[in-house]
Amino acid sequence: MPISQRLIGGAHSGRTVLIVEPNVSGHRLYYVALLVRNCASAGDRVVIATSPGASTADEWKVHLSDIVHGSVTVITTRKFELEAIAQLAHNVRSSITVIPDGDRHVLQVLKRGWHGHGDLSLLAMRPDAQPTGSAARMLITGHAKKLLIMAADRRRKTQVSALRSPLVNRTWPISWVADPVAVINDDDARKSVRKKLSSGAGLYWVGVVGSITPRKNLDIVARAVLATPGAGLAIAGSVEASVERDNAVLLNALRDSGRLVRWPGTVGDAEFDAIIHEVDCIVAAHSNEGPSGIVGKAAIVGTPLVLAGASSLRKDARSLHGRARWCSLNERGIAAGILASQGSRHAPLDLNAGVELFVRKLT
């Protein structure tokens, strides 16, 4: 059901847009920044509701520090249940409340509806079942969640959308939103990345980038790189403490042999995109389902991809044809993928996954 007061084509002046995001990890604040920048430029008053301490996080500094001013207000709270968000919408008299990471609220919207001021827009970032249990259970659970999204979307003053990869069209009759993928081409950033990679002259650099949790399977990728002659591992992004600890021996072995470079912590957007551009291939070996903006960025700039694990990545590999290699989620499979990707740099790809369309669909 379309939101009752949506205005298209930038005619948003006079609205108050409430954006709710308590979690600063991963790429959530990237989505918030896209919404803030576009809504504020259209003349909307923007209010961000987040958790205490969020504004001191590295992710906030990277994505929001330069745009939170003027027509943008930040409020903090510890209460993010749907009823509390509805009260917050009344307090700020929002025209629309947008929750970019809205999965946890879908069932509550279906049960109770939306009673806040103005409209509600939820984005289900994980519309598919995660890989737990049997394939049959995953299929049933995935169908059940999509049915919940469809039903909640029919609630009054509510829109529930689902995030999809820009590489794959989805057939379920729900409001799909393509993951907004854009790449910054900064010559100075690319030069700096090339200089750092040149420390391992002649190595084939395998990139693992982004927020690295256990579901990114760094251990398998590191072993695959160690097993591949002439390969090095480039890690860019924050690594969860448990992942760092569990992989210390592997990372030390790579470092001691001159086959490891790192950009630790939250990396700025221009440098992050430069790393994806300058490494020789990107490996995405995920145990969790969902669109990968990193895969999209690599496809845009032509960096070869080695994909494993999640069925969502398998669908991306099929859509990308020779630009990506699908392999088994184990050391041998990924090592074979790395070897096969060598010498296969590709022409840039236009994904037509625009930021403006993403913002328009959510607001």
Contacts in CASP RR format, 6 or more apart in sequence:
PFRMAT RR
TARGET T0000
AUTHOR 0000-0000-0000
METHOD contacts of the structure
MODEL  1
MPISQRLIGGAHSGRTVLIVEPNVSGHRLYYVALLVRNCASAGDRVVIAT
SPGASTADEWKVHLSDIVHGSVTVITTRKFELEAIAQLAHNVRSSITVIP
DGDRHVLQVLKRGWHGHGDLSLLAMRPDAQPTGSAARMLITGHAKKLLIM
AADRRRKTQVSALRSPLVNRTWPISWVADPVAVINDDDARKSVRKKLSSG
AGLYWVGVVGSITPRKNLDIVARAVLATPGAGLAIAGSVEASVERDNAVL
LNALRDSGRLVRWPGTVGDAEFDAIIHEVDCIVAAHSNEGPSGIVGKAAI
VGTPLVLAGASSLRKDARSLHGRARWCSLNERGIAAGILASQGSRHAPLD
LNAGVELFVRKLT
1 153 0 8 1.000
1 154 0 8 1.000
1 155 0 8 1.000
1 156 0 8 1.000
1 158 0 8 1.000
1 159 0 8 1.000
2 159 0 8 1.000
3 96 0 8 1.000
3 119 0 8 1.000
3 121 0 8 1.000
3 157 0 8 1.000
3 158 0 8 1.000
3 159 0 8 1.000
4 119 0 8 1.000
4 157 0 8 1.000
5 95 0 8 1.000
5 96 0 8 1.000
5 118 0 8 1.000
5 119 0 8 1.000
6 96 0 8 1.000
6 119 0 8 1.000
6 363 0 8 1.000
7 15 0 8 1.000
8 360 0 8 1.000
9 360 0 8 1.000
10 42 0 8 1.000
11 42 0 8 1.000
12 39 0 8 1.000
12 42 0 8 1.000
12 43 0 8 1.000
12 44 0 8 1.000
12 363 0 8 1.000
13 42 0 8 1.000
13 43 0 8 1.000
13 44 0 8 1.000
14 43 0 8 1.000
14 44 0 8 1.000
14 45 0 8 1.000
14 95 0 8 1.000
15 39 0 8 1.000
15 43 0 8 1.000
15 44 0 8 1.000
15 45 0 8 1.000
15 95 0 8 1.000
15 96 0 8 1.000
16 44 0 8 1.000
16 45 0 8 1.000
16 46 0 8 1.000
16 47 0 8 1.000
16 92 0 8 1.000
16 93 0 8 1.000
16 94 0 8 1.000
16 95 0 8 1.000
17 35 0 8 1.000
17 39 0 8 1.000
17 44 0 8 1.000
17 45 0 8 1.000
17 46 0 8 1.000
17 47 0 8 1.000
17 94 0 8 1.000
17 95 0 8 1.000
17 96 0 8 1.000
17 98 0 8 1.000
17 363 0 8 1.000
18 47 0 8 1.000
18 49 0 8 1.000
18 88 0 8 1.000
18 89 0 8 1.000
18 92 0 8 1.000
18 94 0 8 1.000
18 96 0 8 1.000
18 97 0 8 1.000
18 98 0 8 1.000
19 32 0 8 1.000
19 35 0 8 1.000
19 36 0 8 1.000
19 46 0 8 1.000
19 47 0 8 1.000
19 48 0 8 1.000
19 49 0 8 1.000
19 97 0 8 1.000
19 98 0 8 1.000
19 99 0 8 1.000
19 100 0 8 1.000
20 48 0 8 1.000
20 49 0 8 1.000
20 50 0 8 1.000
20 80 0 8 1.000
20 85 0 8 1.000
20 88 0 8 1.000
20 97 0 8 1.000
20 98 0 8 1.000
20 99 0 8 1.000
21 28 0 8 1.000
21 29 0 8 1.000
21 31 0 8 1.000
21 32 0 8 1.000
21 48 0 8 1.000
21 49 0 8 1.000
21 50 0 8 1.000
21 99 0 8 1.000
21 100 0 8 1.000
21 101 0 8 1.000
22 49 0 8 1.000
22 50 0 8 1.000
22 51 0 8 1.000
22 54 0 8 1.000
22 80 0 8 1.000
23 51 0 8 1.000
23 101 0 8 1.000
24 50 0 8 1.000
24 51 0 8 1.000
24 54 0 8 1.000
24 57 0 8 1.000
24 59 0 8 1.000
24 60 0 8 1.000
25 59 0 8 1.000
25 211 0 8 1.000
25 238 0 8 1.000
26 59 0 8 1.000
26 210 0 8 1.000
26 211 0 8 1.000
26 238 0 8 1.000
27 211 0 8 1.000
27 293 0 8 1.000
28 59 0 8 1.000
28 100 0 8 1.000
28 101 0 8 1.000
29 59 0 8 1.000
29 60 0 8 1.000
29 62 0 8 1.000
29 63 0 8 1.000
29 64 0 8 1.000
30 63 0 8 1.000
31 100 0 8 1.000
31 101 0 8 1.000
31 123 0 8 1.000
31 180 0 8 1.000
31 358 0 8 1.000
32 48 0 8 1.000
32 63 0 8 1.000
32 64 0 8 1.000
32 100 0 8 1.000
33 63 0 8 1.000
33 64 0 8 1.000
33 67 0 8 1.000
34 180 0 8 1.000
34 355 0 8 1.000
34 358 0 8 1.000
34 359 0 8 1.000
35 46 0 8 1.000
35 98 0 8 1.000
35 100 0 8 1.000
35 359 0 8 1.000
35 362 0 8 1.000
35 363 0 8 1.000
36 46 0 8 1.000
36 48 0 8 1.000
36 64 0 8 1.000
36 67 0 8 1.000
36 68 0 8 1.000
36 72 0 8 1.000
37 67 0 8 1.000
38 355 0 8 1.000
38 356 0 8 1.000
38 359 0 8 1.000
38 363 0 8 1.000
39 46 0 8 1.000
39 359 0 8 1.000
39 363 0 8 1.000
40 46 0 8 1.000
40 67 0 8 1.000
40 70 0 8 1.000
40 71 0 8 1.000
40 72 0 8 1.000
43 71 0 8 1.000
44 71 0 8 1.000
44 95 0 8 1.000
45 71 0 8 1.000
45 73 0 8 1.000
46 71 0 8 1.000
46 72 0 8 1.000
46 73 0 8 1.000
47 72 0 8 1.000
47 73 0 8 1.000
47 74 0 8 1.000
47 75 0 8 1.000
47 92 0 8 1.000
47 94 0 8 1.000
48 64 0 8 1.000
48 68 0 8 1.000
48 72 0 8 1.000
48 73 0 8 1.000
48 74 0 8 1.000
48 75 0 8 1.000
49 75 0 8 1.000
49 76 0 8 1.000
49 77 0 8 1.000
49 80 0 8 1.000
49 85 0 8 1.000
49 88 0 8 1.000
50 74 0 8 1.000
50 75 0 8 1.000
50 76 0 8 1.000
51 76 0 8 1.000
51 77 0 8 1.000
51 78 0 8 1.000
51 80 0 8 1.000
52 76 0 8 1.000
52 77 0 8 1.000
52 78 0 8 1.000
53 76 0 8 1.000
54 60 0 8 1.000
54 76 0 8 1.000
55 64 0 8 1.000
55 68 0 8 1.000
55 74 0 8 1.000
57 266 0 8 1.000
58 238 0 8 1.000
58 265 0 8 1.000
58 266 0 8 1.000
59 266 0 8 1.000
61 266 0 8 1.000
62 266 0 8 1.000
62 267 0 8 1.000
62 268 0 8 1.000
62 269 0 8 1.000
63 269 0 8 1.000
68 74 0 8 1.000
75 88 0 8 1.000
75 92 0 8 1.000
77 84 0 8 1.000
77 88 0 8 1.000
81 108 0 8 1.000
82 105 0 8 1.000
82 108 0 8 1.000
82 109 0 8 1.000
82 112 0 8 1.000
82 114 0 8 1.000
83 115 0 8 1.000
85 97 0 8 1.000
85 99 0 8 1.000
85 105 0 8 1.000
85 116 0 8 1.000
86 114 0 8 1.000
86 115 0 8 1.000
86 116 0 8 1.000
86 117 0 8 1.000
87 116 0 8 1.000
88 97 0 8 1.000
89 97 0 8 1.000
89 116 0 8 1.000
89 117 0 8 1.000
89 118 0 8 1.000
89 120 0 8 1.000
90 116 0 8 1.000
90 117 0 8 1.000
92 117 0 8 1.000
93 117 0 8 1.000
94 117 0 8 1.000
94 118 0 8 1.000
95 118 0 8 1.000
95 119 0 8 1.000
96 118 0 8 1.000
96 119 0 8 1.000
96 120 0 8 1.000
96 121 0 8 1.000
96 363 0 8 1.000
97 116 0 8 1.000
97 118 0 8 1.000
97 119 0 8 1.000
97 120 0 8 1.000
97 121 0 8 1.000
98 121 0 8 1.000
98 123 0 8 1.000
98 362 0 8 1.000
98 363 0 8 1.000
99 105 0 8 1.000
99 120 0 8 1.000
99 121 0 8 1.000
99 122 0 8 1.000
99 123 0 8 1.000
100 123 0 8 1.000
100 125 0 8 1.000
100 362 0 8 1.000
101 123 0 8 1.000
101 125 0 8 1.000
102 122 0 8 1.000
102 123 0 8 1.000
102 124 0 8 1.000
102 125 0 8 1.000
103 124 0 8 1.000
103 125 0 8 1.000
103 126 0 8 1.000
105 122 0 8 1.000
106 122 0 8 1.000
106 124 0 8 1.000
106 145 0 8 1.000
106 148 0 8 1.000
106 149 0 8 1.000
106 152 0 8 1.000
106 160 0 8 1.000
107 148 0 8 1.000
107 152 0 8 1.000
109 120 0 8 1.000
109 122 0 8 1.000
109 152 0 8 1.000
109 155 0 8 1.000
109 158 0 8 1.000
109 160 0 8 1.000
110 148 0 8 1.000
110 151 0 8 1.000
110 152 0 8 1.000
110 155 0 8 1.000
113 155 0 8 1.000
113 156 0 8 1.000
113 158 0 8 1.000
114 120 0 8 1.000
114 155 0 8 1.000
114 156 0 8 1.000
114 157 0 8 1.000
114 158 0 8 1.000
118 157 0 8 1.000
119 157 0 8 1.000
119 158 0 8 1.000
119 159 0 8 1.000
120 157 0 8 1.000
120 158 0 8 1.000
120 159 0 8 1.000
121 158 0 8 1.000
121 159 0 8 1.000
121 160 0 8 1.000
121 161 0 8 1.000
121 362 0 8 1.000
121 363 0 8 1.000
122 152 0 8 1.000
122 158 0 8 1.000
122 159 0 8 1.000
122 160 0 8 1.000
122 161 0 8 1.000
123 161 0 8 1.000
123 162 0 8 1.000
123 163 0 8 1.000
123 177 0 8 1.000
123 362 0 8 1.000
124 145 0 8 1.000
124 149 0 8 1.000
124 160 0 8 1.000
124 161 0 8 1.000
124 162 0 8 1.000
124 163 0 8 1.000
125 163 0 8 1.000
125 290 0 8 1.000
126 163 0 8 1.000
126 288 0 8 1.000
126 289 0 8 1.000
126 290 0 8 1.000
127 142 0 8 1.000
127 145 0 8 1.000
127 146 0 8 1.000
127 149 0 8 1.000
127 162 0 8 1.000
127 163 0 8 1.000
127 164 0 8 1.000
127 174 0 8 1.000
128 142 0 8 1.000
128 145 0 8 1.000
128 289 0 8 1.000
128 290 0 8 1.000
128 311 0 8 1.000
128 312 0 8 1.000
129 137 0 8 1.000
129 138 0 8 1.000
129 139 0 8 1.000
129 140 0 8 1.000
129 141 0 8 1.000
129 142 0 8 1.000
129 145 0 8 1.000
129 289 0 8 1.000
130 138 0 8 1.000
130 288 0 8 1.000
130 289 0 8 1.000
131 138 0 8 1.000
131 287 0 8 1.000
131 288 0 8 1.000
131 289 0 8 1.000
131 309 0 8 1.000
131 310 0 8 1.000
131 311 0 8 1.000
132 138 0 8 1.000
146 162 0 8 1.000
146 172 0 8 1.000
146 174 0 8 1.000
149 160 0 8 1.000
149 162 0 8 1.000
149 174 0 8 1.000
150 172 0 8 1.000
150 173 0 8 1.000
150 174 0 8 1.000
152 158 0 8 1.000
152 160 0 8 1.000
153 159 0 8 1.000
153 160 0 8 1.000
153 161 0 8 1.000
153 174 0 8 1.000
153 175 0 8 1.000
159 175 0 8 1.000
160 174 0 8 1.000
160 175 0 8 1.000
161 174 0 8 1.000
161 175 0 8 1.000
161 176 0 8 1.000
161 177 0 8 1.000
161 361 0 8 1.000
161 362 0 8 1.000
162 170 0 8 1.000
162 172 0 8 1.000
162 174 0 8 1.000
162 175 0 8 1.000
162 176 0 8 1.000
162 177 0 8 1.000
163 176 0 8 1.000
163 177 0 8 1.000
163 179 0 8 1.000
163 290 0 8 1.000
163 291 0 8 1.000
164 170 0 8 1.000
164 176 0 8 1.000
164 177 0 8 1.000
164 178 0 8 1.000
164 179 0 8 1.000
164 291 0 8 1.000
165 178 0 8 1.000
165 179 0 8 1.000
165 290 0 8 1.000
165 291 0 8 1.000
165 292 0 8 1.000
165 295 0 8 1.000
165 296 0 8 1.000
165 312 0 8 1.000
165 315 0 8 1.000
165 316 0 8 1.000
165 319 0 8 1.000
166 178 0 8 1.000
166 179 0 8 1.000
166 180 0 8 1.000
166 181 0 8 1.000
166 291 0 8 1.000
166 296 0 8 1.000
166 351 0 8 1.000
166 352 0 8 1.000
166 353 0 8 1.000
167 295 0 8 1.000
167 296 0 8 1.000
167 299 0 8 1.000
167 315 0 8 1.000
167 316 0 8 1.000
167 319 0 8 1.000
167 320 0 8 1.000
167 351 0 8 1.000
168 312 0 8 1.000
168 315 0 8 1.000
168 316 0 8 1.000
168 319 0 8 1.000
170 176 0 8 1.000
175 361 0 8 1.000
177 358 0 8 1.000
177 361 0 8 1.000
177 362 0 8 1.000
178 351 0 8 1.000
178 353 0 8 1.000
178 354 0 8 1.000
178 357 0 8 1.000
178 358 0 8 1.000
179 291 0 8 1.000
179 292 0 8 1.000
179 293 0 8 1.000
179 296 0 8 1.000
179 353 0 8 1.000
179 358 0 8 1.000
180 353 0 8 1.000
180 354 0 8 1.000
180 355 0 8 1.000
180 357 0 8 1.000
180 358 0 8 1.000
181 293 0 8 1.000
181 296 0 8 1.000
181 297 0 8 1.000
181 300 0 8 1.000
181 351 0 8 1.000
181 353 0 8 1.000
181 354 0 8 1.000
182 353 0 8 1.000
182 354 0 8 1.000
182 355 0 8 1.000
183 273 0 8 1.000
183 276 0 8 1.000
183 277 0 8 1.000
183 297 0 8 1.000
183 300 0 8 1.000
183 301 0 8 1.000
184 269 0 8 1.000
184 270 0 8 1.000
184 273 0 8 1.000
184 274 0 8 1.000
185 273 0 8 1.000
185 277 0 8 1.000
186 270 0 8 1.000
186 271 0 8 1.000
186 273 0 8 1.000
186 274 0 8 1.000
189 270 0 8 1.000
189 271 0 8 1.000
189 273 0 8 1.000
189 274 0 8 1.000
190 274 0 8 1.000
190 277 0 8 1.000
190 278 0 8 1.000
192 271 0 8 1.000
192 274 0 8 1.000
193 271 0 8 1.000
193 274 0 8 1.000
193 275 0 8 1.000
193 277 0 8 1.000
193 278 0 8 1.000
194 278 0 8 1.000
196 261 0 8 1.000
196 263 0 8 1.000
197 203 0 8 1.000
197 205 0 8 1.000
197 234 0 8 1.000
197 261 0 8 1.000
197 278 0 8 1.000
197 279 0 8 1.000
199 258 0 8 1.000
199 261 0 8 1.000
200 232 0 8 1.000
200 258 0 8 1.000
200 259 0 8 1.000
200 261 0 8 1.000
202 230 0 8 1.000
203 230 0 8 1.000
203 231 0 8 1.000
203 232 0 8 1.000
203 259 0 8 1.000
204 228 0 8 1.000
204 230 0 8 1.000
204 231 0 8 1.000
204 232 0 8 1.000
204 280 0 8 1.000
204 281 0 8 1.000
204 338 0 8 1.000
204 342 0 8 1.000
205 231 0 8 1.000
205 232 0 8 1.000
205 233 0 8 1.000
205 234 0 8 1.000
205 261 0 8 1.000
205 278 0 8 1.000
205 279 0 8 1.000
205 280 0 8 1.000
205 281 0 8 1.000
206 221 0 8 1.000
206 225 0 8 1.000
206 228 0 8 1.000
206 231 0 8 1.000
206 232 0 8 1.000
206 233 0 8 1.000
206 234 0 8 1.000
206 279 0 8 1.000
206 280 0 8 1.000
206 281 0 8 1.000
206 282 0 8 1.000
206 283 0 8 1.000
206 306 0 8 1.000
206 338 0 8 1.000
207 233 0 8 1.000
207 234 0 8 1.000
207 235 0 8 1.000
207 236 0 8 1.000
207 275 0 8 1.000
207 279 0 8 1.000
207 281 0 8 1.000
207 282 0 8 1.000
207 283 0 8 1.000
208 216 0 8 1.000
208 218 0 8 1.000
208 221 0 8 1.000
208 233 0 8 1.000
208 234 0 8 1.000
208 235 0 8 1.000
208 236 0 8 1.000
208 282 0 8 1.000
208 283 0 8 1.000
209 234 0 8 1.000
209 235 0 8 1.000
209 236 0 8 1.000
209 237 0 8 1.000
209 267 0 8 1.000
209 272 0 8 1.000
209 275 0 8 1.000
209 276 0 8 1.000
209 282 0 8 1.000
209 294 0 8 1.000
210 236 0 8 1.000
210 237 0 8 1.000
210 238 0 8 1.000
210 267 0 8 1.000
210 272 0 8 1.000
210 294 0 8 1.000
211 237 0 8 1.000
211 238 0 8 1.000
211 240 0 8 1.000
212 218 0 8 1.000
212 235 0 8 1.000
212 237 0 8 1.000
212 238 0 8 1.000
212 239 0 8 1.000
212 240 0 8 1.000
212 243 0 8 1.000
213 240 0 8 1.000
213 243 0 8 1.000
214 240 0 8 1.000
214 242 0 8 1.000
214 243 0 8 1.000
214 246 0 8 1.000
214 287 0 8 1.000
215 286 0 8 1.000
215 287 0 8 1.000
215 288 0 8 1.000
216 243 0 8 1.000
216 285 0 8 1.000
216 286 0 8 1.000
216 287 0 8 1.000
217 285 0 8 1.000
217 286 0 8 1.000
217 287 0 8 1.000
217 308 0 8 1.000
217 309 0 8 1.000
217 329 0 8 1.000
218 235 0 8 1.000
218 239 0 8 1.000
218 243 0 8 1.000
218 247 0 8 1.000
219 246 0 8 1.000
219 247 0 8 1.000
219 250 0 8 1.000
220 285 0 8 1.000
220 329 0 8 1.000
220 330 0 8 1.000
220 331 0 8 1.000
220 334 0 8 1.000
221 233 0 8 1.000
221 283 0 8 1.000
221 285 0 8 1.000
221 334 0 8 1.000
222 233 0 8 1.000
222 247 0 8 1.000
222 250 0 8 1.000
222 251 0 8 1.000
222 254 0 8 1.000
223 250 0 8 1.000
223 331 0 8 1.000
224 283 0 8 1.000
224 331 0 8 1.000
224 332 0 8 1.000
224 333 0 8 1.000
224 334 0 8 1.000
224 335 0 8 1.000
224 338 0 8 1.000
225 231 0 8 1.000
225 232 0 8 1.000
225 233 0 8 1.000
225 254 0 8 1.000
225 259 0 8 1.000
225 335 0 8 1.000
225 338 0 8 1.000
226 250 0 8 1.000
226 253 0 8 1.000
226 254 0 8 1.000
226 259 0 8 1.000
227 331 0 8 1.000
227 332 0 8 1.000
227 335 0 8 1.000
228 335 0 8 1.000
228 338 0 8 1.000
228 339 0 8 1.000
230 259 0 8 1.000
231 259 0 8 1.000
231 338 0 8 1.000
232 254 0 8 1.000
232 258 0 8 1.000
232 259 0 8 1.000
232 260 0 8 1.000
232 261 0 8 1.000
233 254 0 8 1.000
233 259 0 8 1.000
233 260 0 8 1.000
233 261 0 8 1.000
234 260 0 8 1.000
234 261 0 8 1.000
234 262 0 8 1.000
234 263 0 8 1.000
234 275 0 8 1.000
234 279 0 8 1.000
235 260 0 8 1.000
235 261 0 8 1.000
235 262 0 8 1.000
235 263 0 8 1.000
235 264 0 8 1.000
236 262 0 8 1.000
236 263 0 8 1.000
236 267 0 8 1.000
236 271 0 8 1.000
236 272 0 8 1.000
236 275 0 8 1.000
237 263 0 8 1.000
237 264 0 8 1.000
237 265 0 8 1.000
237 266 0 8 1.000
237 267 0 8 1.000
237 272 0 8 1.000
238 264 0 8 1.000
238 265 0 8 1.000
238 266 0 8 1.000
239 264 0 8 1.000
239 265 0 8 1.000
244 251 0 8 1.000
251 260 0 8 1.000
254 260 0 8 1.000
263 271 0 8 1.000
263 275 0 8 1.000
267 275 0 8 1.000
273 297 0 8 1.000
273 301 0 8 1.000
276 282 0 8 1.000
276 294 0 8 1.000
276 297 0 8 1.000
276 298 0 8 1.000
276 301 0 8 1.000
276 303 0 8 1.000
277 301 0 8 1.000
277 303 0 8 1.000
279 303 0 8 1.000
280 303 0 8 1.000
280 304 0 8 1.000
280 341 0 8 1.000
280 342 0 8 1.000
281 303 0 8 1.000
281 304 0 8 1.000
281 305 0 8 1.000
281 306 0 8 1.000
281 338 0 8 1.000
281 341 0 8 1.000
281 342 0 8 1.000
282 294 0 8 1.000
282 295 0 8 1.000
282 298 0 8 1.000
282 303 0 8 1.000
282 304 0 8 1.000
282 305 0 8 1.000
282 306 0 8 1.000
283 305 0 8 1.000
283 306 0 8 1.000
283 307 0 8 1.000
283 308 0 8 1.000
283 334 0 8 1.000
283 338 0 8 1.000
284 292 0 8 1.000
284 294 0 8 1.000
284 295 0 8 1.000
284 305 0 8 1.000
284 306 0 8 1.000
284 307 0 8 1.000
284 308 0 8 1.000
284 313 0 8 1.000
285 306 0 8 1.000
285 307 0 8 1.000
285 308 0 8 1.000
285 309 0 8 1.000
285 329 0 8 1.000
285 334 0 8 1.000
286 292 0 8 1.000
286 308 0 8 1.000
286 309 0 8 1.000
286 310 0 8 1.000
286 313 0 8 1.000
287 309 0 8 1.000
287 310 0 8 1.000
287 329 0 8 1.000
288 310 0 8 1.000
289 310 0 8 1.000
289 311 0 8 1.000
289 312 0 8 1.000
290 310 0 8 1.000
290 312 0 8 1.000
291 312 0 8 1.000
292 312 0 8 1.000
292 313 0 8 1.000
292 316 0 8 1.000
295 305 0 8 1.000
295 307 0 8 1.000
295 313 0 8 1.000
295 316 0 8 1.000
295 324 0 8 1.000
296 316 0 8 1.000
296 351 0 8 1.000
296 353 0 8 1.000
298 304 0 8 1.000
298 305 0 8 1.000
299 305 0 8 1.000
299 320 0 8 1.000
299 323 0 8 1.000
299 324 0 8 1.000
299 349 0 8 1.000
299 351 0 8 1.000
300 348 0 8 1.000
300 349 0 8 1.000
300 350 0 8 1.000
300 351 0 8 1.000
301 348 0 8 1.000
302 323 0 8 1.000
302 345 0 8 1.000
302 346 0 8 1.000
302 347 0 8 1.000
302 348 0 8 1.000
302 349 0 8 1.000
303 345 0 8 1.000
303 346 0 8 1.000
304 323 0 8 1.000
304 324 0 8 1.000
304 325 0 8 1.000
304 341 0 8 1.000
304 343 0 8 1.000
304 344 0 8 1.000
304 345 0 8 1.000
304 346 0 8 1.000
305 317 0 8 1.000
305 320 0 8 1.000
305 323 0 8 1.000
305 324 0 8 1.000
305 325 0 8 1.000
305 341 0 8 1.000
306 324 0 8 1.000
306 325 0 8 1.000
306 327 0 8 1.000
306 334 0 8 1.000
306 337 0 8 1.000
306 338 0 8 1.000
306 341 0 8 1.000
307 313 0 8 1.000
307 314 0 8 1.000
307 316 0 8 1.000
307 317 0 8 1.000
307 324 0 8 1.000
307 325 0 8 1.000
307 326 0 8 1.000
307 327 0 8 1.000
308 326 0 8 1.000
308 327 0 8 1.000
308 328 0 8 1.000
308 329 0 8 1.000
308 333 0 8 1.000
308 334 0 8 1.000
309 329 0 8 1.000
313 326 0 8 1.000
314 326 0 8 1.000
316 324 0 8 1.000
317 324 0 8 1.000
317 325 0 8 1.000
317 326 0 8 1.000
318 326 0 8 1.000
320 349 0 8 1.000
322 344 0 8 1.000
322 346 0 8 1.000
323 346 0 8 1.000
323 349 0 8 1.000
325 337 0 8 1.000
325 340 0 8 1.000
325 341 0 8 1.000
327 333 0 8 1.000
327 334 0 8 1.000
327 336 0 8 1.000
327 337 0 8 1.000
328 334 0 8 1.000
END
